Amino acid sequence: MSPTQPTPQTPPYAITIATSDSGGGAGIQADLKTMTRLGVYGGSVIVAATAQNTRGVEATHVLPTDAIRAQFDALVDDFDIAAVKLGMLATAEAIETVADCLADYDGPVVLDPVMVATSGDRLLDEDAVDDYTDLFAQATLVTPNADEAEAITGHFPDTEETQHAAADQFFEWGADAVLLKGGHVDTDDSTVVDALVTPEETTTYVNSRIDSAATHGSGCTLSSAIAARLARGDDLPDAVERGIEFTHAALSEPADVGEGAGSVNHLVGGEWSNMGE
Ligand SMILES: Cc1ncc(COP(=O)(O)O)c(N)n1
């Protein structure tokens, strides 16, 4: 009997440029699990490694910039990269290196401006916030929570006026679109409103608020889900809608792992690899 011949598949290929969360709830691990669930083959550029669990971050070791660049070069050299997600970049040097790497990349880039973990630990050097502005010019979409938007632009986006003020600042730095996430905005109703703002229009997404402490990894999951959907060919509003849908599901059945508050659950039930197709 002759051996079975393989049937090669060509899944969309996307990459995350971010940091390892040893606990697996956030960072590179969340990104790759999310991309996999959404039917996208994920590669990675590891910027730093955290010693982290559900209780917090014990240590962070940042790779030398030539090691970051070598990983990126290996990927662009070989793969057809359909989307890039940017997560925790840790230092000003790493941000500058990533901006330089992406200078010739013209596919979609989803930038999650990670600064502080759910646990309260800092994930970006204090003096590196200003360096983000160099990277926004390469972003198809920036996905700040309200606290990050305020730290970067000076505007806490909890009204239509402050949302536009924050978004306009990102546009001035060259971002194409901003997703202002509503999870960190206190409201007295039971919904979360996320606003996708472009210079032309604003699209809002209203979902039920999940009363959970197990939100570790939610921002990473959302931004990599949006990148995965862009890699699959969605337009931006659809990619955001489906990214929110997957993240909402992963938050509503959190993973009770570790002694801390737990994290979003990438193993959430359901078929996610062909949303809307
Ligand atoms: C490596 C890494 N990247 C990102 C986050 C943010 O995730 P969260 O705010 O949900 O803790 C994190 N904790 N660790």
The ligand as an ORCA input file, in Angstrom:
! r2SCAN-3c Opt
* xyz 0 1
  C       3.146     39.983     27.788
  C       1.922     40.746     28.102
  N       1.315     41.456     27.149
  C       0.190     42.146     27.431
  C      -0.351     42.128     28.697
  C      -1.587     42.914     29.014
  O      -2.639     42.101     29.322
  P      -3.633     42.399     30.523
  O      -3.810     43.883     30.654
  O      -4.889     41.762     30.107
  O      -3.006     41.808     31.746
  C       0.310     41.352     29.685
  N      -0.164     41.279     30.944
  N       1.438     40.677     29.360
*
